[in-house]
């Protein structure tokens, strides 16, 4: 069995495009190609505008006007529209970039740990992820029906979050027949995913600690004795 097959259960492997989204630019050896000055300035401006909008989204400003984005990024409004044809395009780019920025918060949980440790690690990671990425994620969810880019982005995110569950709980899940196993994974993905976190934190008003405890309790309740 290959190392990849050992990490991802039941023959599943991460999609290539998701892996590429986590790979820094360069030649594969850590060397980033040199850019001419004009292109470098253009990329810095574009990055500054995207980071400014991500910052505003994180603060709960879901539809900031171009003037506010320009002030936050330190560029002119005209410069924004030289790099993005409209605010919808900028919004899509910012949310997709922001969501991928938080990907490193999703770390593999070894199935060699005791079950309580794995459950706690999974719940802790999810709460930490959505506490940091929640507003950006929510903004993207609202816009995703109108954007192929965002739909693809969230497809990759949900894929990797689901695989994390399957890897962490493989010793318990692998004993089950596929229909039951997949039903349990689907329920867990829903409750410890973004919408589950949103319901517990934003709708029910639980604290992060209470949300984590609720996730731990639910995960344990779904696993076979």
CNS distance restraints for C-alpha pairs under 8 A (distance, minus, plus):
assign (resid   1 and name CA) (resid   5 and name CA) 6.18 0.50 0.50
assign (resid   1 and name CA) (resid   6 and name CA) 6.56 0.50 0.50
assign (resid   2 and name CA) (resid   6 and name CA) 6.25 0.50 0.50
assign (resid   3 and name CA) (resid   7 and name CA) 6.38 0.50 0.50
assign (resid   4 and name CA) (resid   8 and name CA) 6.25 0.50 0.50
assign (resid   4 and name CA) (resid  13 and name CA) 6.93 0.50 0.50
assign (resid   5 and name CA) (resid   9 and name CA) 6.71 0.50 0.50
assign (resid   5 and name CA) (resid  10 and name CA) 7.72 0.50 0.50
assign (resid   5 and name CA) (resid  11 and name CA) 5.78 0.50 0.50
assign (resid   5 and name CA) (resid  12 and name CA) 7.16 0.50 0.50
assign (resid   5 and name CA) (resid  13 and name CA) 7.01 0.50 0.50
assign (resid   7 and name CA) (resid 167 and name CA) 6.88 0.50 0.50
assign (resid   8 and name CA) (resid  12 and name CA) 5.38 0.50 0.50
assign (resid   8 and name CA) (resid  13 and name CA) 5.59 0.50 0.50
assign (resid   8 and name CA) (resid  14 and name CA) 7.77 0.50 0.50
assign (resid   8 and name CA) (resid 163 and name CA) 7.04 0.50 0.50
assign (resid   8 and name CA) (resid 166 and name CA) 7.92 0.50 0.50
assign (resid   8 and name CA) (resid 167 and name CA) 6.19 0.50 0.50
assign (resid   9 and name CA) (resid  13 and name CA) 8.00 0.50 0.50
assign (resid   9 and name CA) (resid 163 and name CA) 7.81 0.50 0.50
assign (resid   9 and name CA) (resid 166 and name CA) 6.58 0.50 0.50
assign (resid   9 and name CA) (resid 167 and name CA) 5.99 0.50 0.50
assign (resid   9 and name CA) (resid 170 and name CA) 7.02 0.50 0.50
assign (resid  14 and name CA) (resid  18 and name CA) 6.93 0.50 0.50
assign (resid  14 and name CA) (resid  19 and name CA) 6.92 0.50 0.50
assign (resid  14 and name CA) (resid 160 and name CA) 7.13 0.50 0.50
assign (resid  15 and name CA) (resid  19 and name CA) 6.52 0.50 0.50
assign (resid  15 and name CA) (resid 156 and name CA) 7.77 0.50 0.50
assign (resid  16 and name CA) (resid  20 and name CA) 6.15 0.50 0.50
assign (resid  17 and name CA) (resid  21 and name CA) 6.21 0.50 0.50
assign (resid  18 and name CA) (resid  22 and name CA) 6.75 0.50 0.50
assign (resid  18 and name CA) (resid 156 and name CA) 6.11 0.50 0.50
assign (resid  19 and name CA) (resid  23 and name CA) 6.57 0.50 0.50
assign (resid  21 and name CA) (resid 100 and name CA) 7.04 0.50 0.50
assign (resid  22 and name CA) (resid 100 and name CA) 7.41 0.50 0.50
assign (resid  22 and name CA) (resid 103 and name CA) 7.54 0.50 0.50
assign (resid  22 and name CA) (resid 104 and name CA) 7.99 0.50 0.50
assign (resid  25 and name CA) (resid  32 and name CA) 6.38 0.50 0.50
assign (resid  26 and name CA) (resid  30 and name CA) 5.86 0.50 0.50
assign (resid  26 and name CA) (resid  31 and name CA) 5.21 0.50 0.50
assign (resid  26 and name CA) (resid  32 and name CA) 4.20 0.50 0.50
assign (resid  26 and name CA) (resid  33 and name CA) 6.35 0.50 0.50
assign (resid  27 and name CA) (resid  31 and name CA) 5.71 0.50 0.50
assign (resid  27 and name CA) (resid  32 and name CA) 6.50 0.50 0.50
assign (resid  27 and name CA) (resid  33 and name CA) 7.50 0.50 0.50
assign (resid  35 and name CA) (resid  39 and name CA) 6.24 0.50 0.50
assign (resid  35 and name CA) (resid  40 and name CA) 5.67 0.50 0.50
assign (resid  36 and name CA) (resid  40 and name CA) 6.08 0.50 0.50
assign (resid  37 and name CA) (resid  41 and name CA) 6.14 0.50 0.50
assign (resid  38 and name CA) (resid  42 and name CA) 6.24 0.50 0.50
assign (resid  39 and name CA) (resid  43 and name CA) 6.19 0.50 0.50
assign (resid  40 and name CA) (resid  44 and name CA) 6.18 0.50 0.50
assign (resid  41 and name CA) (resid  45 and name CA) 6.16 0.50 0.50
assign (resid  42 and name CA) (resid  46 and name CA) 6.18 0.50 0.50
assign (resid  43 and name CA) (resid  47 and name CA) 6.02 0.50 0.50
assign (resid  44 and name CA) (resid  48 and name CA) 6.03 0.50 0.50
assign (resid  45 and name CA) (resid  49 and name CA) 6.23 0.50 0.50
assign (resid  45 and name CA) (resid  75 and name CA) 7.40 0.50 0.50
assign (resid  46 and name CA) (resid  50 and name CA) 6.28 0.50 0.50
assign (resid  46 and name CA) (resid  80 and name CA) 7.72 0.50 0.50
assign (resid  46 and name CA) (resid  83 and name CA) 6.41 0.50 0.50
assign (resid  47 and name CA) (resid  51 and name CA) 6.04 0.50 0.50
assign (resid  48 and name CA) (resid  52 and name CA) 6.02 0.50 0.50
assign (resid  48 and name CA) (resid  73 and name CA) 5.40 0.50 0.50
assign (resid  48 and name CA) (resid  74 and name CA) 7.88 0.50 0.50
assign (resid  49 and name CA) (resid  53 and name CA) 6.32 0.50 0.50
assign (resid  49 and name CA) (resid  69 and name CA) 6.86 0.50 0.50
assign (resid  49 and name CA) (resid  70 and name CA) 7.12 0.50 0.50
assign (resid  49 and name CA) (resid  73 and name CA) 5.24 0.50 0.50
assign (resid  49 and name CA) (resid  75 and name CA) 7.77 0.50 0.50
assign (resid  49 and name CA) (resid  80 and name CA) 6.99 0.50 0.50
assign (resid  50 and name CA) (resid  54 and name CA) 6.21 0.50 0.50
assign (resid  50 and name CA) (resid  90 and name CA) 7.13 0.50 0.50
assign (resid  50 and name CA) (resid  93 and name CA) 7.17 0.50 0.50
assign (resid  50 and name CA) (resid  94 and name CA) 4.98 0.50 0.50
assign (resid  50 and name CA) (resid  97 and name CA) 7.94 0.50 0.50
assign (resid  51 and name CA) (resid  55 and name CA) 6.13 0.50 0.50
assign (resid  51 and name CA) (resid  73 and name CA) 7.55 0.50 0.50
assign (resid  51 and name CA) (resid  94 and name CA) 7.15 0.50 0.50
assign (resid  52 and name CA) (resid  56 and name CA) 6.35 0.50 0.50
assign (resid  52 and name CA) (resid  69 and name CA) 6.14 0.50 0.50
assign (resid  52 and name CA) (resid  72 and name CA) 5.59 0.50 0.50
assign (resid  52 and name CA) (resid  73 and name CA) 5.11 0.50 0.50
assign (resid  53 and name CA) (resid  57 and name CA) 6.13 0.50 0.50
assign (resid  53 and name CA) (resid  64 and name CA) 7.94 0.50 0.50
assign (resid  53 and name CA) (resid  69 and name CA) 6.04 0.50 0.50
assign (resid  53 and name CA) (resid  91 and name CA) 7.54 0.50 0.50
assign (resid  53 and name CA) (resid  94 and name CA) 6.50 0.50 0.50
assign (resid  54 and name CA) (resid  58 and name CA) 6.14 0.50 0.50
assign (resid  54 and name CA) (resid  94 and name CA) 5.96 0.50 0.50
assign (resid  54 and name CA) (resid  95 and name CA) 6.92 0.50 0.50
assign (resid  54 and name CA) (resid  98 and name CA) 6.23 0.50 0.50
assign (resid  54 and name CA) (resid 136 and name CA) 6.95 0.50 0.50
assign (resid  55 and name CA) (resid  59 and name CA) 6.41 0.50 0.50
assign (resid  56 and name CA) (resid  60 and name CA) 6.48 0.50 0.50
assign (resid  56 and name CA) (resid  61 and name CA) 5.18 0.50 0.50
assign (resid  56 and name CA) (resid  62 and name CA) 7.29 0.50 0.50
assign (resid  56 and name CA) (resid  64 and name CA) 7.41 0.50 0.50
assign (resid  56 and name CA) (resid  69 and name CA) 7.91 0.50 0.50
assign (resid  57 and name CA) (resid  61 and name CA) 4.95 0.50 0.50
assign (resid  57 and name CA) (resid  62 and name CA) 5.29 0.50 0.50
assign (resid  57 and name CA) (resid 135 and name CA) 6.06 0.50 0.50
assign (resid  57 and name CA) (resid 136 and name CA) 5.62 0.50 0.50
assign (resid  57 and name CA) (resid 139 and name CA) 7.32 0.50 0.50
assign (resid  58 and name CA) (resid 132 and name CA) 7.85 0.50 0.50
assign (resid  58 and name CA) (resid 133 and name CA) 7.22 0.50 0.50
assign (resid  58 and name CA) (resid 134 and name CA) 7.64 0.50 0.50
assign (resid  58 and name CA) (resid 135 and name CA) 5.19 0.50 0.50
assign (resid  58 and name CA) (resid 136 and name CA) 5.82 0.50 0.50
assign (resid  59 and name CA) (resid 135 and name CA) 7.45 0.50 0.50
assign (resid  60 and name CA) (resid 135 and name CA) 6.23 0.50 0.50
assign (resid  62 and name CA) (resid 139 and name CA) 6.36 0.50 0.50
assign (resid  64 and name CA) (resid  68 and name CA) 6.20 0.50 0.50
assign (resid  64 and name CA) (resid  69 and name CA) 6.69 0.50 0.50
assign (resid  65 and name CA) (resid  69 and name CA) 6.55 0.50 0.50
assign (resid  66 and name CA) (resid  70 and name CA) 6.02 0.50 0.50
assign (resid  66 and name CA) (resid  77 and name CA) 6.11 0.50 0.50
assign (resid  66 and name CA) (resid  80 and name CA) 7.66 0.50 0.50
assign (resid  66 and name CA) (resid  87 and name CA) 7.37 0.50 0.50
assign (resid  67 and name CA) (resid  71 and name CA) 6.21 0.50 0.50
assign (resid  67 and name CA) (resid  76 and name CA) 7.98 0.50 0.50
assign (resid  67 and name CA) (resid  77 and name CA) 5.90 0.50 0.50
assign (resid  68 and name CA) (resid  72 and name CA) 6.20 0.50 0.50
assign (resid  69 and name CA) (resid  73 and name CA) 6.09 0.50 0.50
assign (resid  69 and name CA) (resid  77 and name CA) 7.97 0.50 0.50
assign (resid  70 and name CA) (resid  74 and name CA) 5.84 0.50 0.50
assign (resid  70 and name CA) (resid  75 and name CA) 5.15 0.50 0.50
assign (resid  70 and name CA) (resid  76 and name CA) 5.46 0.50 0.50
assign (resid  70 and name CA) (resid  77 and name CA) 5.36 0.50 0.50
assign (resid  70 and name CA) (resid  80 and name CA) 7.04 0.50 0.50
assign (resid  71 and name CA) (resid  75 and name CA) 6.67 0.50 0.50
assign (resid  71 and name CA) (resid  76 and name CA) 7.51 0.50 0.50
assign (resid  75 and name CA) (resid  79 and name CA) 6.36 0.50 0.50
assign (resid  75 and name CA) (resid  80 and name CA) 7.34 0.50 0.50
assign (resid  76 and name CA) (resid  80 and name CA) 6.65 0.50 0.50
assign (resid  77 and name CA) (resid  81 and name CA) 6.78 0.50 0.50
assign (resid  78 and name CA) (resid  82 and name CA) 6.35 0.50 0.50
assign (resid  79 and name CA) (resid  83 and name CA) 6.61 0.50 0.50
assign (resid  80 and name CA) (resid  84 and name CA) 6.09 0.50 0.50
assign (resid  81 and name CA) (resid  85 and name CA) 5.46 0.50 0.50
assign (resid  81 and name CA) (resid  86 and name CA) 6.42 0.50 0.50
assign (resid  84 and name CA) (resid  89 and name CA) 6.24 0.50 0.50
assign (resid  84 and name CA) (resid  90 and name CA) 5.80 0.50 0.50
assign (resid  85 and name CA) (resid  89 and name CA) 6.69 0.50 0.50
assign (resid  85 and name CA) (resid  90 and name CA) 7.95 0.50 0.50
assign (resid  86 and name CA) (resid  90 and name CA) 6.59 0.50 0.50
assign (resid  87 and name CA) (resid  91 and name CA) 5.94 0.50 0.50
assign (resid  88 and name CA) (resid  92 and name CA) 6.19 0.50 0.50
assign (resid  89 and name CA) (resid  93 and name CA) 6.26 0.50 0.50
assign (resid  90 and name CA) (resid  94 and name CA) 6.05 0.50 0.50
assign (resid  91 and name CA) (resid  95 and name CA) 6.10 0.50 0.50
assign (resid  92 and name CA) (resid  96 and name CA) 6.11 0.50 0.50
assign (resid  92 and name CA) (resid 140 and name CA) 7.61 0.50 0.50
assign (resid  92 and name CA) (resid 143 and name CA) 7.89 0.50 0.50
assign (resid  92 and name CA) (resid 147 and name CA) 7.35 0.50 0.50
assign (resid  92 and name CA) (resid 149 and name CA) 7.21 0.50 0.50
assign (resid  92 and name CA) (resid 150 and name CA) 6.59 0.50 0.50
assign (resid  93 and name CA) (resid  97 and name CA) 6.05 0.50 0.50
assign (resid  94 and name CA) (resid  98 and name CA) 5.85 0.50 0.50
assign (resid  95 and name CA) (resid  99 and name CA) 5.98 0.50 0.50
assign (resid  95 and name CA) (resid 136 and name CA) 6.15 0.50 0.50
assign (resid  95 and name CA) (resid 137 and name CA) 7.40 0.50 0.50
assign (resid  95 and name CA) (resid 139 and name CA) 7.42 0.50 0.50
assign (resid  95 and name CA) (resid 140 and name CA) 5.78 0.50 0.50
assign (resid  95 and name CA) (resid 150 and name CA) 7.62 0.50 0.50
assign (resid  96 and name CA) (resid 100 and name CA) 6.32 0.50 0.50
assign (resid  96 and name CA) (resid 140 and name CA) 7.72 0.50 0.50
assign (resid  96 and name CA) (resid 149 and name CA) 7.46 0.50 0.50
assign (resid  96 and name CA) (resid 150 and name CA) 6.14 0.50 0.50
assign (resid  96 and name CA) (resid 153 and name CA) 6.17 0.50 0.50
assign (resid  97 and name CA) (resid 101 and name CA) 6.13 0.50 0.50
assign (resid  98 and name CA) (resid 102 and name CA) 6.75 0.50 0.50
assign (resid  98 and name CA) (resid 133 and name CA) 7.91 0.50 0.50
assign (resid  98 and name CA) (resid 136 and name CA) 6.72 0.50 0.50
assign (resid  99 and name CA) (resid 103 and name CA) 6.86 0.50 0.50
assign (resid  99 and name CA) (resid 133 and name CA) 7.07 0.50 0.50
assign (resid  99 and name CA) (resid 136 and name CA) 6.91 0.50 0.50
assign (resid  99 and name CA) (resid 137 and name CA) 6.57 0.50 0.50
assign (resid  99 and name CA) (resid 153 and name CA) 7.85 0.50 0.50
assign (resid 102 and name CA) (resid 106 and name CA) 7.81 0.50 0.50
assign (resid 102 and name CA) (resid 129 and name CA) 7.11 0.50 0.50
assign (resid 102 and name CA) (resid 133 and name CA) 6.71 0.50 0.50
assign (resid 103 and name CA) (resid 157 and name CA) 7.90 0.50 0.50
assign (resid 105 and name CA) (resid 125 and name CA) 7.06 0.50 0.50
assign (resid 105 and name CA) (resid 128 and name CA) 7.87 0.50 0.50
assign (resid 105 and name CA) (resid 129 and name CA) 6.05 0.50 0.50
assign (resid 106 and name CA) (resid 125 and name CA) 6.71 0.50 0.50
assign (resid 106 and name CA) (resid 126 and name CA) 7.81 0.50 0.50
assign (resid 106 and name CA) (resid 129 and name CA) 7.40 0.50 0.50
assign (resid 106 and name CA) (resid 161 and name CA) 7.47 0.50 0.50
assign (resid 106 and name CA) (resid 164 and name CA) 7.85 0.50 0.50
assign (resid 107 and name CA) (resid 125 and name CA) 7.90 0.50 0.50
assign (resid 107 and name CA) (resid 164 and name CA) 7.80 0.50 0.50
assign (resid 108 and name CA) (resid 164 and name CA) 6.25 0.50 0.50
assign (resid 108 and name CA) (resid 167 and name CA) 7.51 0.50 0.50
assign (resid 108 and name CA) (resid 168 and name CA) 7.31 0.50 0.50
assign (resid 109 and name CA) (resid 118 and name CA) 6.53 0.50 0.50
assign (resid 109 and name CA) (resid 121 and name CA) 7.15 0.50 0.50
assign (resid 109 and name CA) (resid 122 and name CA) 7.29 0.50 0.50
assign (resid 109 and name CA) (resid 164 and name CA) 7.30 0.50 0.50
assign (resid 109 and name CA) (resid 167 and name CA) 7.13 0.50 0.50
assign (resid 109 and name CA) (resid 168 and name CA) 5.16 0.50 0.50
assign (resid 110 and name CA) (resid 118 and name CA) 7.44 0.50 0.50
assign (resid 110 and name CA) (resid 167 and name CA) 7.52 0.50 0.50
assign (resid 110 and name CA) (resid 168 and name CA) 6.02 0.50 0.50
assign (resid 111 and name CA) (resid 118 and name CA) 7.25 0.50 0.50
assign (resid 111 and name CA) (resid 167 and name CA) 6.71 0.50 0.50
assign (resid 111 and name CA) (resid 168 and name CA) 5.15 0.50 0.50
assign (resid 111 and name CA) (resid 169 and name CA) 6.53 0.50 0.50
assign (resid 111 and name CA) (resid 170 and name CA) 6.65 0.50 0.50
assign (resid 111 and name CA) (resid 171 and name CA) 6.83 0.50 0.50
assign (resid 113 and name CA) (resid 117 and name CA) 6.23 0.50 0.50
assign (resid 113 and name CA) (resid 118 and name CA) 6.14 0.50 0.50
assign (resid 114 and name CA) (resid 118 and name CA) 6.39 0.50 0.50
assign (resid 115 and name CA) (resid 119 and name CA) 6.16 0.50 0.50
assign (resid 115 and name CA) (resid 169 and name CA) 7.81 0.50 0.50
assign (resid 116 and name CA) (resid 120 and name CA) 6.10 0.50 0.50
assign (resid 117 and name CA) (resid 121 and name CA) 6.04 0.50 0.50
assign (resid 118 and name CA) (resid 122 and name CA) 6.11 0.50 0.50
assign (resid 118 and name CA) (resid 168 and name CA) 6.31 0.50 0.50
assign (resid 118 and name CA) (resid 169 and name CA) 7.49 0.50 0.50
assign (resid 119 and name CA) (resid 123 and name CA) 6.25 0.50 0.50
assign (resid 119 and name CA) (resid 168 and name CA) 7.98 0.50 0.50
assign (resid 119 and name CA) (resid 216 and name CA) 6.01 0.50 0.50
assign (resid 119 and name CA) (resid 219 and name CA) 6.85 0.50 0.50
assign (resid 119 and name CA) (resid 220 and name CA) 7.31 0.50 0.50
assign (resid 120 and name CA) (resid 124 and name CA) 5.95 0.50 0.50
assign (resid 120 and name CA) (resid 216 and name CA) 6.12 0.50 0.50
assign (resid 121 and name CA) (resid 125 and name CA) 6.04 0.50 0.50
assign (resid 122 and name CA) (resid 126 and name CA) 6.27 0.50 0.50
assign (resid 122 and name CA) (resid 165 and name CA) 7.60 0.50 0.50
assign (resid 122 and name CA) (resid 168 and name CA) 7.67 0.50 0.50
assign (resid 123 and name CA) (resid 127 and name CA) 6.25 0.50 0.50
assign (resid 123 and name CA) (resid 192 and name CA) 6.99 0.50 0.50
assign (resid 123 and name CA) (resid 212 and name CA) 5.45 0.50 0.50
assign (resid 123 and name CA) (resid 213 and name CA) 7.79 0.50 0.50
assign (resid 123 and name CA) (resid 215 and name CA) 5.81 0.50 0.50
assign (resid 123 and name CA) (resid 216 and name CA) 5.95 0.50 0.50
assign (resid 124 and name CA) (resid 128 and name CA) 6.14 0.50 0.50
assign (resid 124 and name CA) (resid 212 and name CA) 6.12 0.50 0.50
assign (resid 125 and name CA) (resid 129 and name CA) 5.96 0.50 0.50
assign (resid 126 and name CA) (resid 130 and name CA) 6.21 0.50 0.50
assign (resid 126 and name CA) (resid 192 and name CA) 6.60 0.50 0.50
assign (resid 126 and name CA) (resid 193 and name CA) 7.15 0.50 0.50
assign (resid 127 and name CA) (resid 131 and name CA) 5.88 0.50 0.50
assign (resid 127 and name CA) (resid 197 and name CA) 7.07 0.50 0.50
assign (resid 127 and name CA) (resid 208 and name CA) 6.67 0.50 0.50
assign (resid 127 and name CA) (resid 211 and name CA) 7.33 0.50 0.50
assign (resid 127 and name CA) (resid 212 and name CA) 6.28 0.50 0.50
assign (resid 128 and name CA) (resid 132 and name CA) 6.36 0.50 0.50
assign (resid 129 and name CA) (resid 133 and name CA) 5.92 0.50 0.50
assign (resid 129 and name CA) (resid 134 and name CA) 7.62 0.50 0.50
assign (resid 130 and name CA) (resid 134 and name CA) 4.46 0.50 0.50
assign (resid 130 and name CA) (resid 137 and name CA) 7.96 0.50 0.50
assign (resid 130 and name CA) (resid 194 and name CA) 6.62 0.50 0.50
assign (resid 130 and name CA) (resid 197 and name CA) 7.12 0.50 0.50
assign (resid 131 and name CA) (resid 208 and name CA) 7.92 0.50 0.50
assign (resid 133 and name CA) (resid 137 and name CA) 5.88 0.50 0.50
assign (resid 134 and name CA) (resid 138 and name CA) 5.97 0.50 0.50
assign (resid 134 and name CA) (resid 194 and name CA) 7.49 0.50 0.50
assign (resid 134 and name CA) (resid 198 and name CA) 7.83 0.50 0.50
assign (resid 135 and name CA) (resid 139 and name CA) 6.08 0.50 0.50
assign (resid 136 and name CA) (resid 140 and name CA) 6.23 0.50 0.50
assign (resid 137 and name CA) (resid 141 and name CA) 6.17 0.50 0.50
assign (resid 137 and name CA) (resid 194 and name CA) 7.85 0.50 0.50
assign (resid 138 and name CA) (resid 142 and name CA) 6.37 0.50 0.50
assign (resid 139 and name CA) (resid 143 and name CA) 6.53 0.50 0.50
assign (resid 140 and name CA) (resid 144 and name CA) 5.69 0.50 0.50
assign (resid 140 and name CA) (resid 150 and name CA) 6.74 0.50 0.50
assign (resid 141 and name CA) (resid 145 and name CA) 7.73 0.50 0.50
assign (resid 143 and name CA) (resid 147 and name CA) 6.65 0.50 0.50
assign (resid 143 and name CA) (resid 150 and name CA) 7.54 0.50 0.50
assign (resid 144 and name CA) (resid 148 and name CA) 7.18 0.50 0.50
assign (resid 144 and name CA) (resid 149 and name CA) 7.85 0.50 0.50
assign (resid 144 and name CA) (resid 150 and name CA) 5.00 0.50 0.50
assign (resid 144 and name CA) (resid 151 and name CA) 5.27 0.50 0.50
assign (resid 145 and name CA) (resid 151 and name CA) 6.97 0.50 0.50
assign (resid 147 and name CA) (resid 151 and name CA) 6.23 0.50 0.50
assign (resid 148 and name CA) (resid 152 and name CA) 6.10 0.50 0.50
assign (resid 149 and name CA) (resid 153 and name CA) 6.15 0.50 0.50
assign (resid 150 and name CA) (resid 154 and name CA) 6.10 0.50 0.50
assign (resid 151 and name CA) (resid 155 and name CA) 6.05 0.50 0.50
assign (resid 152 and name CA) (resid 156 and name CA) 6.35 0.50 0.50
assign (resid 153 and name CA) (resid 157 and name CA) 6.34 0.50 0.50
assign (resid 154 and name CA) (resid 158 and name CA) 5.97 0.50 0.50
assign (resid 155 and name CA) (resid 159 and name CA) 6.08 0.50 0.50
assign (resid 156 and name CA) (resid 160 and name CA) 6.32 0.50 0.50
assign (resid 157 and name CA) (resid 161 and name CA) 6.23 0.50 0.50
assign (resid 158 and name CA) (resid 162 and name CA) 6.04 0.50 0.50
assign (resid 159 and name CA) (resid 163 and name CA) 6.25 0.50 0.50
assign (resid 160 and name CA) (resid 164 and name CA) 6.15 0.50 0.50
assign (resid 161 and name CA) (resid 165 and name CA) 6.61 0.50 0.50
assign (resid 161 and name CA) (resid 189 and name CA) 7.41 0.50 0.50
assign (resid 161 and name CA) (resid 193 and name CA) 7.66 0.50 0.50
assign (resid 162 and name CA) (resid 166 and name CA) 6.44 0.50 0.50
assign (resid 162 and name CA) (resid 185 and name CA) 7.34 0.50 0.50
assign (resid 162 and name CA) (resid 189 and name CA) 5.96 0.50 0.50
assign (resid 163 and name CA) (resid 167 and name CA) 6.07 0.50 0.50
assign (resid 164 and name CA) (resid 168 and name CA) 6.05 0.50 0.50
assign (resid 165 and name CA) (resid 169 and name CA) 6.06 0.50 0.50
assign (resid 165 and name CA) (resid 185 and name CA) 7.14 0.50 0.50
assign (resid 165 and name CA) (resid 188 and name CA) 7.74 0.50 0.50
assign (resid 165 and name CA) (resid 189 and name CA) 7.42 0.50 0.50
assign (resid 166 and name CA) (resid 170 and name CA) 5.47 0.50 0.50
assign (resid 166 and name CA) (resid 173 and name CA) 7.51 0.50 0.50
assign (resid 166 and name CA) (resid 185 and name CA) 7.05 0.50 0.50
assign (resid 169 and name CA) (resid 173 and name CA) 6.11 0.50 0.50
assign (resid 170 and name CA) (resid 174 and name CA) 5.51 0.50 0.50
assign (resid 171 and name CA) (resid 175 and name CA) 7.30 0.50 0.50
assign (resid 172 and name CA) (resid 176 and name CA) 7.84 0.50 0.50
assign (resid 172 and name CA) (resid 223 and name CA) 6.81 0.50 0.50
assign (resid 172 and name CA) (resid 224 and name CA) 6.82 0.50 0.50
assign (resid 173 and name CA) (resid 181 and name CA) 5.84 0.50 0.50
assign (resid 173 and name CA) (resid 223 and name CA) 7.54 0.50 0.50
assign (resid 173 and name CA) (resid 224 and name CA) 7.95 0.50 0.50
assign (resid 174 and name CA) (resid 181 and name CA) 7.51 0.50 0.50
assign (resid 176 and name CA) (resid 180 and name CA) 6.38 0.50 0.50
assign (resid 176 and name CA) (resid 181 and name CA) 5.56 0.50 0.50
assign (resid 177 and name CA) (resid 181 and name CA) 6.02 0.50 0.50
assign (resid 178 and name CA) (resid 182 and name CA) 5.93 0.50 0.50
assign (resid 179 and name CA) (resid 183 and name CA) 6.17 0.50 0.50
assign (resid 180 and name CA) (resid 184 and name CA) 6.26 0.50 0.50
assign (resid 181 and name CA) (resid 185 and name CA) 6.27 0.50 0.50
assign (resid 182 and name CA) (resid 186 and name CA) 6.06 0.50 0.50
assign (resid 183 and name CA) (resid 187 and name CA) 6.34 0.50 0.50
assign (resid 184 and name CA) (resid 188 and name CA) 6.18 0.50 0.50
assign (resid 184 and name CA) (resid 222 and name CA) 6.55 0.50 0.50
assign (resid 184 and name CA) (resid 223 and name CA) 7.68 0.50 0.50
assign (resid 185 and name CA) (resid 189 and name CA) 5.94 0.50 0.50
assign (resid 186 and name CA) (resid 190 and name CA) 6.25 0.50 0.50
assign (resid 187 and name CA) (resid 191 and name CA) 6.34 0.50 0.50
assign (resid 188 and name CA) (resid 192 and name CA) 5.89 0.50 0.50
assign (resid 188 and name CA) (resid 193 and name CA) 7.79 0.50 0.50
assign (resid 188 and name CA) (resid 218 and name CA) 7.89 0.50 0.50
assign (resid 188 and name CA) (resid 219 and name CA) 6.47 0.50 0.50
assign (resid 188 and name CA) (resid 222 and name CA) 7.80 0.50 0.50
assign (resid 189 and name CA) (resid 193 and name CA) 5.37 0.50 0.50
assign (resid 190 and name CA) (resid 194 and name CA) 7.71 0.50 0.50
assign (resid 190 and name CA) (resid 195 and name CA) 6.81 0.50 0.50
assign (resid 190 and name CA) (resid 196 and name CA) 6.00 0.50 0.50
assign (resid 191 and name CA) (resid 195 and name CA) 7.11 0.50 0.50
assign (resid 191 and name CA) (resid 196 and name CA) 4.27 0.50 0.50
assign (resid 191 and name CA) (resid 197 and name CA) 7.13 0.50 0.50
assign (resid 191 and name CA) (resid 215 and name CA) 7.13 0.50 0.50
assign (resid 191 and name CA) (resid 218 and name CA) 7.89 0.50 0.50
assign (resid 192 and name CA) (resid 196 and name CA) 5.55 0.50 0.50
assign (resid 192 and name CA) (resid 197 and name CA) 6.38 0.50 0.50
assign (resid 192 and name CA) (resid 215 and name CA) 6.16 0.50 0.50
assign (resid 193 and name CA) (resid 197 and name CA) 6.26 0.50 0.50
assign (resid 194 and name CA) (resid 198 and name CA) 5.98 0.50 0.50
assign (resid 195 and name CA) (resid 199 and name CA) 6.06 0.50 0.50
assign (resid 196 and name CA) (resid 200 and name CA) 6.30 0.50 0.50
assign (resid 197 and name CA) (resid 201 and name CA) 5.89 0.50 0.50
assign (resid 197 and name CA) (resid 202 and name CA) 7.91 0.50 0.50
assign (resid 197 and name CA) (resid 211 and name CA) 7.13 0.50 0.50
assign (resid 198 and name CA) (resid 202 and name CA) 5.20 0.50 0.50
assign (resid 198 and name CA) (resid 203 and name CA) 6.68 0.50 0.50
assign (resid 199 and name CA) (resid 203 and name CA) 4.79 0.50 0.50
assign (resid 199 and name CA) (resid 204 and name CA) 6.14 0.50 0.50
assign (resid 200 and name CA) (resid 204 and name CA) 5.00 0.50 0.50
assign (resid 200 and name CA) (resid 205 and name CA) 6.34 0.50 0.50
assign (resid 200 and name CA) (resid 206 and name CA) 5.74 0.50 0.50
assign (resid 200 and name CA) (resid 211 and name CA) 6.05 0.50 0.50
assign (resid 201 and name CA) (resid 205 and name CA) 4.86 0.50 0.50
assign (resid 201 and name CA) (resid 206 and name CA) 4.89 0.50 0.50
assign (resid 201 and name CA) (resid 207 and name CA) 6.43 0.50 0.50
assign (resid 201 and name CA) (resid 208 and name CA) 7.08 0.50 0.50
assign (resid 201 and name CA) (resid 211 and name CA) 6.62 0.50 0.50
assign (resid 202 and name CA) (resid 206 and name CA) 7.58 0.50 0.50
assign (resid 206 and name CA) (resid 210 and name CA) 5.63 0.50 0.50
assign (resid 206 and name CA) (resid 211 and name CA) 5.85 0.50 0.50
assign (resid 207 and name CA) (resid 211 and name CA) 6.03 0.50 0.50
assign (resid 208 and name CA) (resid 212 and name CA) 6.12 0.50 0.50
assign (resid 209 and name CA) (resid 213 and name CA) 6.22 0.50 0.50
assign (resid 210 and name CA) (resid 214 and name CA) 6.12 0.50 0.50
assign (resid 211 and name CA) (resid 215 and name CA) 6.26 0.50 0.50
assign (resid 212 and name CA) (resid 216 and name CA) 6.20 0.50 0.50
assign (resid 213 and name CA) (resid 217 and name CA) 6.18 0.50 0.50
assign (resid 214 and name CA) (resid 218 and name CA) 6.20 0.50 0.50
assign (resid 215 and name CA) (resid 219 and name CA) 6.06 0.50 0.50
assign (resid 216 and name CA) (resid 220 and name CA) 6.24 0.50 0.50
assign (resid 217 and name CA) (resid 221 and name CA) 6.20 0.50 0.50
assign (resid 218 and name CA) (resid 222 and name CA) 6.46 0.50 0.50
assign (resid 219 and name CA) (resid 223 and name CA) 6.82 0.50 0.50
